[in-house]
Amino acid sequence: MAPSKLSHLDARNRPTMVDVGGKEVTLREAIAEAHVMLPRAVAAELRRSGHHTRKGPVFDTAIIAGVMAAKRTHELIPFCHPLGLEHCSVDIEQQPGGRIRVRCRVAVHHRTGVEMEALTGASVAALTIYDMCKALSHDIEIGGVRLVAKSGGKRPYRRTTGRAAARP
């Protein structure tokens, strides 16, 4: 049987955690984003209220939830290594047309990347916005969850306008 090209499968095609013991420790960084689409009336109400609902400050709560989620990614994604993150930030921007962009940036000196931590942080922050606004409407959509950039490993990556582009 030919060895799998997927990193989380062993020679027998069974799931396994990647052995990173032989990799070099470098600064690993990743940025991910998610988008929340609010109905126009909900976006207007959120802006009018200073981003507060009866549940509290929406963006501040989402930032805290995103950071907490990034730190616990290994508890949610089976083959993620536990990492002591050195940096995690979540930025939230309300854009025109009811769109909210959530970006999560994560960094650590380690042997493995932090893409999953950044993706988890952005996703959970977006879910928190949904949770805190759902009393206003259930017509809220979350989408566009994607890796924006990563560095520090064998394959640096930066998304170009609308399309993914890997760098050698």
N, C-alpha and C positions, 0 to 999 in steps of 0.2 A: 504494500500500500504506500503510495507517495505521501510524503509529509504535507500537512495542510499549510496553506499560505495565510490562514487566519491565525492571529497570534494567540488566541485563547482556546485553541484546540491542540491536543497533543498528537503524537504520531499515530495513535489509534482512533483519532477523531473524537476524543472525549474532551469535555470541557476542563480547562485548567487555568490557574492563575499564571501569568507570565513571570518568569524568573528574571528579575532585574538586577540580581546581585553582581553581574559582570559589567553593568553599564556604568558610565562615568557620571559622577554627581555634577550637575550643572544647574544654573538658574533656569527653571522651567516656568514659563508664563503662558497664560491663555486668556482670551477674551471671548465671551459668548454673548448672544443677545436673544431676546424674545420680544414679541410685540403683542400688545393687548389692544383690541379694537372695541371701543365703547360706542354705543348708540349716541348720536349727537346730543340728545337731551341729558344723558348721563354725563357725558364729557363736560357739558356746560355747567351742570350742577356741581360736579367735582371741582371745576375751576372756581366757581362762585363761592364754594365753601372753604376754599383754601386747602383742598385735598383732604378734607375730613368727612367721615360719615359717622353714623351713630356708634360704629365699632371703634372709632378713633382715627388717628392720622394715617391715612392710607399709604402714602409713599414711605414714611418713616417705618411703619410696620413691615412693609414689603422689603425694605432694605435689610432690616434685622433678620427676617425670615430667610432671605436669600443667602446671607452670610452664614447663618446657622446651618442651612442645607448644604452649602458648599463644604463646610467643615465635617459633615457627616455623610458625605457621598459614599464612602466605603461601606456604610451600613445599608445603603439602598441598592447599590449596583454590585452584584456578587463578586466580580473579579477585580474591582478597584482596590488598589493598595491603600491602607490607612496612611494619611499624610498629615503632618503638623504644618498646616499652611502658615506661611510667613506674611502673606498679604491677601486680603479679600475685600473688594469694594463693589458695591452695587450702585449704579447711577440710573435714575429714572427721569425721563423727559416726556412731558405731555406735548404732543405734536398736533398740528392742525388736523381737522377732520375726525377727531375722536380717537386718534392713535396715540398709544403710549409705548415708548421704546425703553426696554429694560436692558442694561448692559452689566455684566459681571466680569470683573478682572481678578484673576487669581495668580499668585506666585509662590514658589517654594524652591529651595535648593534641594534637589533629589535626583534619583535615578529614573524616575518615571514622570510622565507629563501630567498636566492638570486640566486637560480639556473637559473631562467628565465633571470635575468640580465646578468649572465655570458654567457649563451647560446646566448643571443641576441648580446652581445658584440663580441663574437667570430664569429658569423654569419655575422654581418655587416662588420667587419674587412675583412673577406674573400670576401664578395661581393665587397668591395672597391678595393681589389687587382684585382679582375676580371675586374672591371670598368676601372682601370688604365692601364691594360694590354690588353684589348680587341682589341685595334688597331693593336696589333702584331698578334693576333689570336683569333678566337671565339671558338677554341677547348680547352678551359679551363674548368675544371670541379671542382665543389665544392662538398665536401662530408664529411662523417665521423664527422658530427656535433653531439657532445655527451657530457654528463656530465662526468667529470673525478672524482670529489670528492665534497663532501659537509659536513659541520659540523655545530654544534650549535643548531640543532633542535632535535626532538624526534628520527629521523632516520638518523644517520650519514651514509655516503656512500663513498666508494672508489672503483673505477673501478679496477679490476684486469686484468692481461694481456689478452686483446682481449675480455673479457667477463665482464658483470656487476655482481657485488656481493654486496648485501646489508648487512650491519652489524646490529646486534640487538641493 
